[in-house]
């Protein structure tokens, strides 16, 4: 009888563990994958990476940022890779109609390096435009050509994010999510999750390149919705997505209506590995 009871307990534990293995898991907005962590650990002792040249990189970043606020566009472009320079010129043409003209003249107050991971730099920028202070988070992805460090990607985020209006429907939420992941717009993603944008999030999404995000199935109810998404991932970066084609489920929920608001907006609850169970739809 004792052996039978022990066997039944062991079988019950195995069933419980098997059930746990099939529970949906959150891929997360900024959850760093184990694969990326392992690769970063291997790179930490490589002298070719910016992480091992902290003083040189700090001086380089400070110079790049100073040139940006001084509107010294042509000098700034000399510190950019060819691909980054092309994007820089295209952006300036769209705003100022010139290759190197920059829109706002400001003064750099401080440039503080928060982290250097491999060849990616996360910095906190404090500046001013006349009497108006401004604060930014900056991510620079660097490459080394002919023993010279160059900026290959530059992403800015204003630290003081203006509140955005509510998303009125689940369909609008899914569309906004698709647009944000394709453009690596972390600030927009944070607003869709209804969380505060953090510097580490900008760093995270600067490493992820998604070339396509397609809705392949959907279920929408009054207060909840789920969209099955198929991602085409060129570079998973820090994320838990896989290179190539990945499938995930976007769980969404309508927020309760607050006093004085005529619209109760939709937010993202999570990007998950599986579709929601029945209990979630009933919650």
N, C-alpha and C positions, 0 to 999 in steps of 0.2 A: 504493500500500500504506500509506503514511504517513497519507494522509487517511482511509482506511478505518479504520485503527487509532484515530486521533483521534476519529472519529465513534463508534466502538464504546465508547471510554472515556467520551465525553460522554453517550451513551445509558445506560451503566451508572450514571453519577452521577445522572442523572435518575431512574432506577428506585430508587436508594438513597434519594434525597430524597423521592420519592413514598411509599416504604415508611415513612419516618420520620414523615411527616405523618399516617399512619394508626395510629401507635402510641398505646396508651392513655396519657393524661396524668392526673396527679393533680390533682384540684380542690383538695385540701388542707384541713386542719382550720382553718388560720388564714392561708392564702395570700390576700393582698389583690389584688383585681382591678385591671386597668389602668383600667377605667372609673371606679372609685372614686377612684383616684389622680389622674386627670385632673380630676374634679369638685372634689376637695379643693384642687388647685392653683389652680383658678379662684376658689375661695371665700376663699383666704388673704388677699386684699386687700380683702375686703368688711368694712366696719366694723360691720355688723350681726351678725357672728358672734362668739361668745364668744372665739374664738382671738385676736381683735384687742383684747380687753379683759381681759388676763391678770390685772392687779392687782385689778380689781373682782371678777372671777370667783373668784380665790383667797380673797378675804375672804368672799365669799358662800358658797363651799363649806365653809370653816372654820366659819362660823356654823351652817350646816345640820347638819354632823356633831356639833358641840358639843351642839345641841339634842337630837339623837338619843341621845347618851350620858347626857344629863341627864334623859331620859325626859319632856321637855317636848313632848308629842305635839301639843297644840293649837297651840303656837307653830311647831312644825315644819310642821304642815299648812298654815300661812299662806304657806309658801314653795313649796308644791306647786301644779302645774296642777290643773284640775278633774278631769281623768281620773286623774292620779296620786293625788290626794286620795281619790278613790273607791276605788282599789285599796288605799291605805294604811288606810282605815277598815275595808274588808272583811278585810284581813289581821289587824288588831288585834282585830276582833270574833271571829275564829276562835281567837285565842290567849288574849285577856284578857276577852272579852265586853264590851269598851267601844270607843268610837270612837277615842279618842286615847291609851289606856293602852298603854305600851310595857313589854315583859316584863322587861328587865334594865337595872338602873342601873349605869352605869360612868363612867369618867373618860377623857376624851380626852387622850392624851399628845402626839401630833403628827399633823398632817395635811399631807402633802407632795404637791403636784401633780406628777405625772409627765409628763403630756402634756395638751394641749387641742387636739383636732382638730375644726374647725368648731364645733359646739355640744355636743361630747361631751368630758367631763372624766374623766381616769384619775388616781386618787389612791391613795396608800399611807397607811393608817391604822394608828397604834399606839395602843392603849388598854389599860385595866386594869380588872379587876373585883375590887376589894379588893387582895389581893396577887398575883392571877393576871394575868399579861400576856396580851395578845391582839393579833394583827396581821391586818389585812384589806386586800383590794384593793377599791376602790370605783369604780364607773362611774356618773356622773350625765349624763343627757341633758337639756339645758336648752332652754327656749324663752323668748322675750321677749314680754311682753304689757304694753301701756301703759307702755313704757320701764322695765319691771321684769323682772328675771330670775327664772324659776321652774323648779323641777325637774319634768320631764315623765316621767322614768324613773330609778329608783334600783336598782342591782344591787350586792350585796355578795358577797364570796367570802372565806372563811377561808383564810389563807395556809398554815396547817398542816392539810393535808388528811389525814384518817385513811385508812389503807389499806382498800380494799374487797375483798370476797371475790371469788374467780374466777367468771367467767361460765361456766356448765357446758355450755351448748350453743350452736350457731350461731343457732338460732331465738331463744333468750333474748337473745343479743347484738344481733340485728337489732331486736328489740322495744325493748330498752333504748336503742338508737340513735334509733329513731323518737320515743320519749318525750323524749329529751334535746334533739333539734333543735326539737321543737314547743314546748318550754318554755324554749328558749335556755339550757339548763343546761350551760355550758361545763365546769365542774368534772367533771361526769359524763362528758361527751364525752372529756375528757382521760384519764380513768381507763379508758374503753373502748379508747382508742388505746394505753394503757399508757405514757403520758408524764406528766411533771410539769406541772401547771397553772401557766401563766404569766399575769402581769397583762395582757399584750397580748391574750391569748386571751379574757379576760372582756370587754375593750373590743370586740374583733372581733365576738363573738356578741351583744353588746348592740345591734348595728346590723342584725342579720339577723332577718327575720320570716318564718317558714315556717308556713303555715296547715294544710298536710296533707302527709303523707309515707306513700305507699302502696307496699307490696311487690307488684310486678307479675309477677315471675318469680324463681326461685331454683334454685340447684344446690348441693347439699351432699355433700361427701365426708368421709372419716374425718378428715383434717387440714386441709382447706380448704373454704371456702364462698363463694359469691357471690350477692348479692341485687340484683336490678334494682329501683331505686327511682324512683318518680315524685313529684317535689316540686311543691307549689303554693306559689309564693313571692310574698308580698305586697310585701316589700322585700328585695332581695338585699344591701343594705348594703355591707360590705367584701368579701363573698364573690364567688366566680366563678360562682355560680348566676345564672340569668336570671329576670327578673320574669315571672310567669305560670307556665307549666308547664315543668319541667326534668326530664330523665331522667339518672340517673347510676348507677354500679355500685359497690356496697359490697363490697370484697374483704376477706375475713376468714380468719384462720388460728388453728389451735390451738397454744398455747404448749407447748413440751416440758415434761414433768412434772419437777418438782424434788424433791429428797430430802425426805421427810417430808410431802409433799402427796399426798393421795389423788385430787385432781382436777387435771387440766391444763386451765387456763382458755382461753377464746377471746378474741382481741383483734382490733381492726380494723387492717388493714394499710394501707388507703387508700380514699378515695372517688374513683373514677376516671371518666373520660369514656367508657370502653368496657369490655366484658366481658373477662375474662382470656384470654390466648392459651393454647394447649395446653401450652406449655412451663411456664407457671405452675402448672398443675394437676399437673404431673409433678415439680415442684421439692420 
